[in-house]
Amino acid sequence: MATVLMQIKVKPKARASSLMQAPDGTWLAKLKSPPVDGKANEELVALVAEHFRCRKAAVSIKSGASGRMKLVKVEAS
């Protein structure tokens, strides 16, 4: 079981959702959802799960749930 920790910078209210890796190893997530009632966090978890082809339950936000810089843990099997 491999575990990946990702540093993700989130930009809410984007035109389209996307997840890209920057040259320095950090990730940039553009999300359609606004940062209200955890909607952006839910979309981020779904986007990361889709990118790594794993279940949403395998993706968790370890820190930064209310900020733009998030530490996300992915447990891939």
C-alpha positions as CSV (number, residue, x, y, z in Angstrom):
1,M,0.0,0.0,0.0
2,A,1.6,3.3,-1.1
3,T,0.9,6.5,0.6
4,V,1.5,9.9,-1.2
5,L,1.5,13.3,0.5
6,M,0.9,16.2,-1.8
7,Q,1.2,19.9,-1.2
8,I,-1.7,21.5,-3.2
9,K,-2.5,25.2,-3.8
10,V,-6.2,25.6,-4.4
11,K,-7.8,28.3,-6.6
12,P,-11.6,28.2,-6.1
13,K,-14.2,29.7,-8.5
14,A,-12.2,28.8,-11.6
15,R,-13.9,28.3,-15.0
16,A,-12.9,24.6,-15.2
17,S,-11.7,22.1,-12.7
18,S,-8.1,20.9,-13.2
19,L,-5.2,19.4,-11.3
20,M,-1.6,20.0,-12.5
21,Q,1.8,19.4,-11.0
22,A,4.3,22.4,-11.0
23,P,8.0,21.9,-11.8
24,D,8.9,22.4,-8.1
25,G,6.8,19.3,-7.1
26,T,3.8,21.2,-5.7
27,W,0.3,20.8,-7.2
28,L,-2.2,23.4,-8.4
29,A,-5.9,22.6,-8.3
30,K,-8.4,24.9,-10.0
31,L,-11.9,24.2,-8.7
32,K,-15.3,25.4,-9.9
33,S,-16.8,25.3,-6.5
34,P,-16.7,28.3,-4.1
35,P,-15.0,28.0,-0.7
36,V,-18.3,27.8,1.1
37,D,-19.6,25.0,3.4
38,G,-16.7,22.7,2.4
39,K,-17.8,22.4,-1.3
40,A,-14.3,23.3,-2.6
41,N,-12.8,20.6,-0.3
42,E,-15.3,18.0,-1.5
43,E,-14.5,18.8,-5.1
44,L,-10.7,18.7,-4.4
45,V,-11.0,15.2,-2.9
46,A,-13.0,14.0,-5.9
47,L,-10.5,15.6,-8.3
48,V,-7.5,14.0,-6.6
49,A,-9.3,10.6,-6.4
50,E,-10.1,10.8,-10.1
51,H,-6.5,11.8,-11.0
52,F,-5.0,8.9,-9.1
53,R,-7.8,6.5,-10.0
54,C,-8.7,5.6,-6.4
55,R,-11.7,5.8,-4.1
56,K,-12.6,9.2,-2.5
57,A,-12.3,7.4,0.8
58,A,-8.6,7.0,0.1
59,V,-8.0,10.8,-0.1
60,S,-7.9,13.0,3.0
61,I,-7.0,16.6,3.7
62,K,-4.4,16.4,6.5
63,S,-3.9,20.1,7.0
64,G,-5.1,23.4,5.6
65,A,-8.8,22.6,5.3
66,S,-9.7,26.2,5.6
67,G,-6.7,27.7,3.7
68,R,-5.5,27.7,0.1
69,M,-2.4,25.6,0.8
70,K,-3.4,22.0,1.7
71,L,-1.6,18.9,2.6
72,V,-3.5,16.0,1.0
73,K,-2.8,12.3,1.8
74,V,-3.6,9.7,-0.9
75,E,-3.6,6.0,0.1
76,A,-3.3,4.1,-3.2
77,S,-3.6,0.3,-3.2
